[in-house]
Amino acid sequence: MKPWYEALFENYARRYDGEGFTHGTLGECDFLERELGGERVRLLDVGCGTGRHAIELAKRGFSVVGVDLSEAQIRRAREKAKEAGADVEFRQGDARELPFENEFDAAIMICEGGFSLMETDAMDYAILKGAARALKPGGKFVFTALNALFPILRSTDFLSEPTQENGSAESEMEFDLATFRQSGKVTFTDDDDVERTIETNERFYAPSEIRWRLESLGFRSVEIFGAKLGAFSREDKPTPDDFELLTIATK
């Protein structure tokens, strides 16, 4: 049986672009451009999906390589890049086995991008390790992760009601305080207009967990903020009201 994240994205690319959480792309790229620079910056987009950040950043002068496990997502990303006239190198590949070493000035991993979706903490760590290896000394790594403080401090309200996100809905959620993992079911309509339901399992992270993992990989600076959809900012300290955390780490 395929892992849930492979089953979800095997035929869910065009409809994915209609989900509410994809609507903050321009604002997020504004922040990334300010944070990382622009022209001549070689950028790795880990778990690039349909290329929404990669394409926009390429249009702004970044040299971008996007990697994603889903063939359907990569195929759609290439279509969108062609339509936009953007020069992006999209590769189908596993974020746990990134083949790069000291090649990039910066890396991003937005809206999880594989991280938090894996079956084990070791697999998540392999993603971070690969990104760290891909960066040149002094390179920056900007990514988001699910915030464990959010469900811990509102477990009853968080799990009791199904959530709706445009074409998809989550239900029957359970949050395990021993592992910081949320299991549940997501119902969505795929690109062939077939409604499907799959069981999910996602890892939420406390800020301190992210920090020590990155420090163990040699990052000399690790800063963590609250992640607001379409409005990333260094002014937002992480709080239990933030569903995601924004991390900025320098190698």
N, C-alpha and C positions, 0 to 999 in steps of 0.2 A: 504494500500500500504506500502511495506517495505521502510525504510529509504534507501537512495541511497547507503550508504556504505555497508549495508547488501545485497542489490541487486548485487553490484559489486563483492563481495567476496563469494557469495553463490556457485559459480562454477568457480573459478578463482584462482587456487593455483599453478598448474604446470606451467602455462604460466606466472604467476606473477614472478616466479623465473628467468624468462628470461628478465625482464624489466631492462633497463639500470641503474636505481637507486639502484638496488640490488647488483651491481657489486663492491661496495666499502666495502663489509662486513669485509674482512680480515684487511684492514687498520683501519677501525672503531673499530674492536675488539682489535687491537694493542693498540689503544689509551685507550679504556676502561680498558684493563688489567693494563696498567700503572697507570691509574687514580684510580682504585678501588682495586687493589691487585689481587690475584689469588686464590690459594688454601685456602679452608676453608671459603671463602666468600660466604654467602648465598645471592643469587641475584634473584630479581623479574623482569621479562621482561613483561612489560605492552603492550598489543597489539602486541604480538610476531609474528603474521603472520605465515609464514611457518617455523619459528624457525631458521632463518639464523644466527642471533646473539646468540641466546640461545644455539644452538648446538655447535658453535665454541667456546663459552666461557666455556661450560661444558667440552670440550676437553682440555681446558687449566687449569682445576682444580676448576672452580666455581661450586657451588651447585645451580642449576637453576630451577626456577618454571616459566613457560611461560603461560600467559593467553591471550586468544583472543576470540572475539565474534563469529567468523566464524567457523562452524564445519568443513567445507572443508579445511580451512587453518590449523586447529589443526590436522586434519587427515593426511594431507601432512607432517606436522611437525613431527609427530610421525613416519611416514614412513622414513623420512630423518634421524631422530635420530637413528633408528634401523640400517639403512644402514651404518651410520657413527660409530656405536658402542658407541654412546654418551648417557649417563644417564641423561635425562631431564624429569622433571614432567610437562607435558602439560595439561592444563585444559581449557575446553570451558567455557567462562564466560564473563560477562559484565564489562568493565573497570570502568564504573560509579558506580559499586557496588562491589568493591573488598572486600573480606571477611577477610583480614589479619589485624593483629594489633601487632606492635612491633616484627615482625618476621624476618625482612631482614636487612642485613648489607648495601645493596645497591639496587637501582632500576634503570632500564633504560626504555626508551620509544623512540625508534629511528624510523625515517621516519614517524613521526606523531603518529603511534601506537594508533589511536583512537582520540587523542587530535588534535584539529583543524578540525575534520570531523563531529563533533556533530552539532545538529540543533540549540543549544542555548549556550550562554556563561556559563549559570548555569551548563549545562551538562559537559562542559570542566572543570569547576571548581571542579565538583564532581570527575573527574578523578584525578586531582591533589590532592584533599583531601584524596582520597583513597590511593594514593601512599604515601602521607605523613604519614598516619596512619599505613601503613604497615612497615615503617622503624623504626629501633631501634634508640634511641638517638645517634647522631653522624653519622648516616647513610647518604650516598650520593645518590642523585637523578640526573641522567644525561639524558637529553632528547632534542629532536629537535622539533622546531615548525616553521610554515611558517612565514616569515619575512614581516611585513606590509610595511617596508621601501622600499622593492623591487618594488611592484606595484604602490605605491604612487608616486614615483619619476620617473616612466616610464610608466604611465598609457596608453598612446596612443600606444606605441610600444608593451607593454606587452599584450594588449588585441586585437590588430588588426590582428595578424597572428595566425592561428592554430598551435599548438605545436604537435610534433610527438615524441613518446617515445617507440621505438621498436614496439611492437604489438599494442599499444594503441595511440589514438590521441585525443587531446582536442580542442574544437572549441566553437564559440559563447560565449566567455567569457565576463563577466561584473563584474567590481569591484565597490562595494558600499563604498564610502568614509565615510558614516555615520555609517556603521557597521563593516567595514574592512572585508567584506565577498565577496568572488568571486563565482559567479555562472557560470555555463557553461554546456557543454555536453562532455562526454567522450565516444569514440567508441573503442571497444576492441573485441577480439575473445576469447571466454571462452574455458574451457577445453574440451568441446564437439565440438570444431571447429565451433561454432555458433557466428556470428558477432552480437554484441549488442550495443545499444546506451542508456546511462542513463544520467539524469540531475544531476549535482553535486552542492554542496554548501560547501565551505571551509572557515574557519576563519583564517585570518592572524593576527599576534600579533606584536605590537611594544615592544621593549625591556622593557620599563617602565611598561607595562601592566603585563608582565610575572613576573617582579620583585615584584610588590606590591601584586600580587596574592600569590606568594610563601611566602613572608614575613608575610602575613596575616594568613598563615597556620603554622607559627612557625619556618620556616627555618631561621637560624641565619646567613647564608652566601649564597648569590646568585650572581653567576658570569655568564655573557652572552658573547658569542663569535660568530663569523661567522662560519657556518657549511659548510665545503668543503667535497664533496663526497669522502669517503674513506680516508680522510686525516684530521680528526679532530685535532685541535691544540689550545692550550691556547695562542698562538702567534697571532691568527687572531681576531682582534677587529671587532665587527659587523659593516657592511657597507651596503649601499643600493644595492650593487652588490651581496650580499648573499641572495639566495632564501630562505634559512633556517637559523635559529638561533640555536646555541648550548648552552644549559643551564646546569650549574653544581651547584647544591644546596646542602648544608649540613644542616641536621636537628639539 
